[in-house]
Amino acid sequence: MANHASTKKSIRKIKRRTAANGARMSRMRTYVKKVEQAIEAGDKEQAAIALRAAQPELARSANHGLIHSNTASRKISRLSSRIKSMNA
């Protein structure tokens, strides 16, 4: 257990940040999952709509430092290429 006041405060801060980051990560994954489900269902139009909703969420996650910006770009790129390869 921490003995210093500053260390105790750090522990409290880490706990809050972990909860916030967990919520952000879950939110991001939900948006990505909606795109993947639309792709699996073969609904190109719905997948494109879901991707447009997921893009800012991925960018926001990168801005908050939750994921690397290149990771966000890669996910967007791979999802969009999967949608483009679908037959209308």
CNS distance restraints for C-alpha pairs under 8 A (distance, minus, plus):
assign (resid   2 and name CA) (resid   7 and name CA) 5.98 0.50 0.50
assign (resid   2 and name CA) (resid   8 and name CA) 5.85 0.50 0.50
assign (resid   3 and name CA) (resid   7 and name CA) 7.09 0.50 0.50
assign (resid   3 and name CA) (resid   8 and name CA) 7.16 0.50 0.50
assign (resid   4 and name CA) (resid   8 and name CA) 6.29 0.50 0.50
assign (resid   5 and name CA) (resid   9 and name CA) 6.21 0.50 0.50
assign (resid   6 and name CA) (resid  10 and name CA) 6.15 0.50 0.50
assign (resid   7 and name CA) (resid  11 and name CA) 6.23 0.50 0.50
assign (resid   8 and name CA) (resid  12 and name CA) 6.44 0.50 0.50
assign (resid   9 and name CA) (resid  13 and name CA) 6.20 0.50 0.50
assign (resid  10 and name CA) (resid  14 and name CA) 6.03 0.50 0.50
assign (resid  11 and name CA) (resid  15 and name CA) 6.18 0.50 0.50
assign (resid  12 and name CA) (resid  16 and name CA) 6.46 0.50 0.50
assign (resid  13 and name CA) (resid  17 and name CA) 6.15 0.50 0.50
assign (resid  14 and name CA) (resid  18 and name CA) 5.92 0.50 0.50
assign (resid  15 and name CA) (resid  19 and name CA) 6.36 0.50 0.50
assign (resid  16 and name CA) (resid  20 and name CA) 6.28 0.50 0.50
assign (resid  17 and name CA) (resid  21 and name CA) 5.93 0.50 0.50
assign (resid  18 and name CA) (resid  22 and name CA) 5.96 0.50 0.50
assign (resid  19 and name CA) (resid  23 and name CA) 6.33 0.50 0.50
assign (resid  20 and name CA) (resid  24 and name CA) 6.22 0.50 0.50
assign (resid  21 and name CA) (resid  25 and name CA) 5.97 0.50 0.50
assign (resid  21 and name CA) (resid  66 and name CA) 6.87 0.50 0.50
assign (resid  22 and name CA) (resid  26 and name CA) 6.07 0.50 0.50
assign (resid  23 and name CA) (resid  27 and name CA) 6.12 0.50 0.50
assign (resid  24 and name CA) (resid  28 and name CA) 6.20 0.50 0.50
assign (resid  24 and name CA) (resid  61 and name CA) 7.02 0.50 0.50
assign (resid  24 and name CA) (resid  66 and name CA) 7.93 0.50 0.50
assign (resid  25 and name CA) (resid  29 and name CA) 6.15 0.50 0.50
assign (resid  25 and name CA) (resid  61 and name CA) 7.40 0.50 0.50
assign (resid  25 and name CA) (resid  66 and name CA) 7.22 0.50 0.50
assign (resid  26 and name CA) (resid  30 and name CA) 6.14 0.50 0.50
assign (resid  27 and name CA) (resid  31 and name CA) 6.51 0.50 0.50
assign (resid  27 and name CA) (resid  57 and name CA) 7.97 0.50 0.50
assign (resid  28 and name CA) (resid  32 and name CA) 6.39 0.50 0.50
assign (resid  28 and name CA) (resid  54 and name CA) 7.36 0.50 0.50
assign (resid  28 and name CA) (resid  57 and name CA) 5.87 0.50 0.50
assign (resid  28 and name CA) (resid  58 and name CA) 6.22 0.50 0.50
assign (resid  28 and name CA) (resid  61 and name CA) 7.16 0.50 0.50
assign (resid  29 and name CA) (resid  33 and name CA) 5.94 0.50 0.50
assign (resid  30 and name CA) (resid  34 and name CA) 6.28 0.50 0.50
assign (resid  31 and name CA) (resid  35 and name CA) 6.66 0.50 0.50
assign (resid  31 and name CA) (resid  50 and name CA) 7.24 0.50 0.50
assign (resid  31 and name CA) (resid  51 and name CA) 7.99 0.50 0.50
assign (resid  31 and name CA) (resid  53 and name CA) 7.20 0.50 0.50
assign (resid  31 and name CA) (resid  54 and name CA) 5.12 0.50 0.50
assign (resid  31 and name CA) (resid  57 and name CA) 7.46 0.50 0.50
assign (resid  32 and name CA) (resid  36 and name CA) 6.37 0.50 0.50
assign (resid  32 and name CA) (resid  51 and name CA) 7.57 0.50 0.50
assign (resid  32 and name CA) (resid  54 and name CA) 6.05 0.50 0.50
assign (resid  33 and name CA) (resid  37 and name CA) 6.05 0.50 0.50
assign (resid  34 and name CA) (resid  38 and name CA) 6.27 0.50 0.50
assign (resid  34 and name CA) (resid  47 and name CA) 7.82 0.50 0.50
assign (resid  34 and name CA) (resid  50 and name CA) 6.32 0.50 0.50
assign (resid  35 and name CA) (resid  39 and name CA) 6.27 0.50 0.50
assign (resid  35 and name CA) (resid  47 and name CA) 5.17 0.50 0.50
assign (resid  35 and name CA) (resid  48 and name CA) 7.67 0.50 0.50
assign (resid  35 and name CA) (resid  50 and name CA) 5.10 0.50 0.50
assign (resid  35 and name CA) (resid  51 and name CA) 5.73 0.50 0.50
assign (resid  35 and name CA) (resid  54 and name CA) 7.64 0.50 0.50
assign (resid  35 and name CA) (resid  79 and name CA) 7.63 0.50 0.50
assign (resid  36 and name CA) (resid  40 and name CA) 6.14 0.50 0.50
assign (resid  36 and name CA) (resid  47 and name CA) 7.48 0.50 0.50
assign (resid  36 and name CA) (resid  79 and name CA) 7.74 0.50 0.50
assign (resid  37 and name CA) (resid  41 and name CA) 6.11 0.50 0.50
assign (resid  37 and name CA) (resid  47 and name CA) 7.94 0.50 0.50
assign (resid  38 and name CA) (resid  42 and name CA) 6.28 0.50 0.50
assign (resid  38 and name CA) (resid  43 and name CA) 5.53 0.50 0.50
assign (resid  38 and name CA) (resid  44 and name CA) 7.17 0.50 0.50
assign (resid  38 and name CA) (resid  46 and name CA) 6.06 0.50 0.50
assign (resid  38 and name CA) (resid  47 and name CA) 4.78 0.50 0.50
assign (resid  38 and name CA) (resid  50 and name CA) 7.75 0.50 0.50
assign (resid  39 and name CA) (resid  43 and name CA) 6.11 0.50 0.50
assign (resid  39 and name CA) (resid  44 and name CA) 6.60 0.50 0.50
assign (resid  39 and name CA) (resid  47 and name CA) 5.73 0.50 0.50
assign (resid  39 and name CA) (resid  82 and name CA) 7.63 0.50 0.50
assign (resid  39 and name CA) (resid  83 and name CA) 6.71 0.50 0.50
assign (resid  39 and name CA) (resid  86 and name CA) 7.94 0.50 0.50
assign (resid  42 and name CA) (resid  86 and name CA) 7.34 0.50 0.50
assign (resid  43 and name CA) (resid  47 and name CA) 6.09 0.50 0.50
assign (resid  44 and name CA) (resid  48 and name CA) 6.17 0.50 0.50
assign (resid  44 and name CA) (resid  83 and name CA) 6.28 0.50 0.50
assign (resid  44 and name CA) (resid  86 and name CA) 6.58 0.50 0.50
assign (resid  44 and name CA) (resid  87 and name CA) 7.58 0.50 0.50
assign (resid  44 and name CA) (resid  88 and name CA) 6.23 0.50 0.50
assign (resid  45 and name CA) (resid  49 and name CA) 6.38 0.50 0.50
assign (resid  46 and name CA) (resid  50 and name CA) 6.13 0.50 0.50
assign (resid  47 and name CA) (resid  51 and name CA) 6.06 0.50 0.50
assign (resid  47 and name CA) (resid  83 and name CA) 6.79 0.50 0.50
assign (resid  48 and name CA) (resid  52 and name CA) 6.27 0.50 0.50
assign (resid  48 and name CA) (resid  80 and name CA) 7.85 0.50 0.50
assign (resid  48 and name CA) (resid  83 and name CA) 6.92 0.50 0.50
assign (resid  49 and name CA) (resid  53 and name CA) 6.52 0.50 0.50
assign (resid  50 and name CA) (resid  54 and name CA) 6.14 0.50 0.50
assign (resid  51 and name CA) (resid  55 and name CA) 6.02 0.50 0.50
assign (resid  51 and name CA) (resid  76 and name CA) 7.80 0.50 0.50
assign (resid  51 and name CA) (resid  79 and name CA) 7.49 0.50 0.50
assign (resid  51 and name CA) (resid  80 and name CA) 7.35 0.50 0.50
assign (resid  52 and name CA) (resid  56 and name CA) 7.56 0.50 0.50
assign (resid  53 and name CA) (resid  57 and name CA) 7.10 0.50 0.50
assign (resid  54 and name CA) (resid  58 and name CA) 6.17 0.50 0.50
assign (resid  55 and name CA) (resid  59 and name CA) 6.25 0.50 0.50
assign (resid  55 and name CA) (resid  76 and name CA) 6.48 0.50 0.50
assign (resid  56 and name CA) (resid  60 and name CA) 5.94 0.50 0.50
assign (resid  57 and name CA) (resid  61 and name CA) 6.23 0.50 0.50
assign (resid  58 and name CA) (resid  62 and name CA) 6.35 0.50 0.50
assign (resid  58 and name CA) (resid  72 and name CA) 5.50 0.50 0.50
assign (resid  58 and name CA) (resid  76 and name CA) 7.83 0.50 0.50
assign (resid  59 and name CA) (resid  63 and name CA) 6.20 0.50 0.50
assign (resid  59 and name CA) (resid  69 and name CA) 7.32 0.50 0.50
assign (resid  59 and name CA) (resid  72 and name CA) 6.31 0.50 0.50
assign (resid  60 and name CA) (resid  64 and name CA) 6.21 0.50 0.50
assign (resid  61 and name CA) (resid  65 and name CA) 6.39 0.50 0.50
assign (resid  61 and name CA) (resid  66 and name CA) 5.20 0.50 0.50
assign (resid  61 and name CA) (resid  67 and name CA) 6.03 0.50 0.50
assign (resid  61 and name CA) (resid  72 and name CA) 7.88 0.50 0.50
assign (resid  62 and name CA) (resid  66 and name CA) 5.67 0.50 0.50
assign (resid  62 and name CA) (resid  67 and name CA) 4.93 0.50 0.50
assign (resid  62 and name CA) (resid  68 and name CA) 5.48 0.50 0.50
assign (resid  62 and name CA) (resid  69 and name CA) 4.95 0.50 0.50
assign (resid  62 and name CA) (resid  72 and name CA) 6.42 0.50 0.50
assign (resid  63 and name CA) (resid  69 and name CA) 7.46 0.50 0.50
assign (resid  67 and name CA) (resid  71 and name CA) 6.49 0.50 0.50
assign (resid  67 and name CA) (resid  72 and name CA) 6.91 0.50 0.50
assign (resid  68 and name CA) (resid  72 and name CA) 6.53 0.50 0.50
assign (resid  69 and name CA) (resid  73 and name CA) 6.26 0.50 0.50
assign (resid  70 and name CA) (resid  74 and name CA) 5.99 0.50 0.50
assign (resid  71 and name CA) (resid  75 and name CA) 6.15 0.50 0.50
assign (resid  72 and name CA) (resid  76 and name CA) 6.25 0.50 0.50
assign (resid  73 and name CA) (resid  77 and name CA) 6.02 0.50 0.50
assign (resid  74 and name CA) (resid  78 and name CA) 6.05 0.50 0.50
assign (resid  75 and name CA) (resid  79 and name CA) 6.10 0.50 0.50
assign (resid  76 and name CA) (resid  80 and name CA) 6.04 0.50 0.50
assign (resid  77 and name CA) (resid  81 and name CA) 6.10 0.50 0.50
assign (resid  78 and name CA) (resid  82 and name CA) 6.18 0.50 0.50
assign (resid  79 and name CA) (resid  83 and name CA) 6.30 0.50 0.50
assign (resid  80 and name CA) (resid  84 and name CA) 6.13 0.50 0.50
assign (resid  81 and name CA) (resid  85 and name CA) 6.18 0.50 0.50
assign (resid  82 and name CA) (resid  86 and name CA) 6.58 0.50 0.50
